Amino acid sequence: MENSEKSKKISLLLEDLISLEDYVHDLFNFSPLPVCLVSPSGILLEVNPAFEKISGFDFDEIVGEPLSKIFESERIERLKDEVLDGKLVEAMEMKIFSKGGKSLSVQAFAQARKDEKAVISGFFLSVFDLSKIKETEAELRKSQTALLNILEDTEEARRKAEEEREKTEAIINNFADGLLVFDKSDYLILINPEAEDYLGVENKDVVGKLISELAKMPQFFALAGLLEAKNKKLFREELELNKDKTVNVSTIEIKRQKKETGYFIVLHDVSREKIVEKLKTEFVSISAHQLRTPLSAIKWTLRMLLDGDMGKINKEQKEFLQRTYRSNERMISLVNSLLNVTRIEEGRFVFNPKQADIYEIVKSAIDSCKEEVKKRKIKIDLQRPKNKLPKVVVDEEKIQLAFQNLIDNSIKYSFPGKKIEINFKKKKQAVETIIKDYGIGVPKNQQQRIFTKFFRGSNVMRLDTDGTGLGLFIVKNIIDAHKGKIWFKSEEDKGITFWVSLPISAEKKRGQKKES
């Protein structure tokens, strides 16, 4: 009987123990605090879901791993030493590193776990996330500091603002360029003394007036006309205010909190530069003209010697004279290019426009380069358009010169044995000519300078080829003068493609309108 009662008591105790274990297990798993069970050597034996969440590791990924996998190694070792010494660790601050590599600040709590003989068999470790608290504290500190700074610096800011205003006024009044400031409604609100001097006006007579009112004043007529033509858009353009004064006009928007509040105009005096440029152009023009006559005389003298008009010459003499003749030809070409440049700069590049067939012009330009094509073993593939192209109104001599320069460049900088492709397209109210070669191309970092005077690519200089660097400058100005466009695409060592677009004749346009 006694044994039966004892068995029942033991059974009840076992049930209570199982229930207690289930309770502890449920408490461990459903605790909102991250908790883990650690071995004496620092190996994770068990973790609850909250610990999985904060660490970013799944149960299978983290159990059996050392604490140093996610905890700051130095701090976690200190915690382990203290808890294994029998100490209760409370609120030790450290960092944990989640699976994604994100660092979190936490407070760690640890207590030793002992067996029935009071021997430490591991410890429980729990952490509390401090990141939100840290962020809040940091924000509060920032806000507090900002508020104190605002309160402390209000008077200082006001004083500095006054100083800045006075400084700005001093800069504006002593600025070497002319400045005019307009509000968004086109009222002039400020003009500095330099602008007054340029325009020959006084502050009191112009400030507070609309552009439309200023345009009625003779001094403002040219500037107001330019602003009206540009519709107040940002631009930089040269303007002749009068016969003695030329300025570069630049406009800049004034914005406050991304909203346009007005704009100001900068007038930079370039009168002296224009005079120097004119004198330089005149000097080049005179020098080129003076060189042209003796060079022509040398050319014909050499030609007579080479043709045997002055007596028979031997092979060695002929080779020497031919080299001299080629050098003289290069000099004549340079002089002609310089003369063309001076005519362009002086506005004397007179045109004789008439209707012309662009295909025939390009064909003539190719014919003038035949010797060089043969010498370099280059093939020119001139593709005749399938449909007849409309005529363009051009100065044939100047346009032929432009295409001759483009084709000459392609020949000069193509690899021997390669070909040059030339074709045509009708595009809306223009005819496009496409010239493509497979030569040395232009380095990408130098392409923006291709149409400037005396430009020669670094790869061209290495080849030691003849050239003045003026050809494409002349081409660009000829095309621009015909209201056309020129652009290109190039890759070093793969070649270059030029597109030249010229407007079709007015008569053709009218004919198209009638047909439609």
Secondary structure, 3 states (H helix, E strand, C coil): CHHHHHHHHHHHHHHHHHHHHHHHHHHHHHCCCCEEEECCCCEEEEECHHHHHHHCCCHHHHCCCEHHHCECHHHHHHHHHHHHCCCCEEEEEEEEECCCCCEEEEEEEEEEEECCCCCEEEEEEEEEECHHHHHHHHHHHHHHHHHHHHHHHHHHHHHHHHHHHHHHHHHHHHCCCEEEEEECCCEEEEECHHHHHHHCCCHHHHCCCEHHHHCCCHHHHHHHHHHHHHCCCCCEEEEEEECCEEEEEEEEEEEECCEEEEEEEEEEECHHHHHHHHHHHHHHHHHHHHHHHHHHHHHHHHHHHHCCCCCCCCHHHHHHHHHHHHHHHHHHHHHHHHHHHHHHHHCCCCCCCEEECHHHHHHHHHHCCHHHHHHHCCEEEECCCCCCCCCEEECHHHHHHHHHHHHHHHHHHECCCCEEEEEEEEECCEEEEEEEECECCCCHHHHHHCCCCCCCCHHHHHHCCCCCCCHHHHHHHHHHHCCCEEEEEEECCCEEEEEEEEEECHHHHHHHHHHC
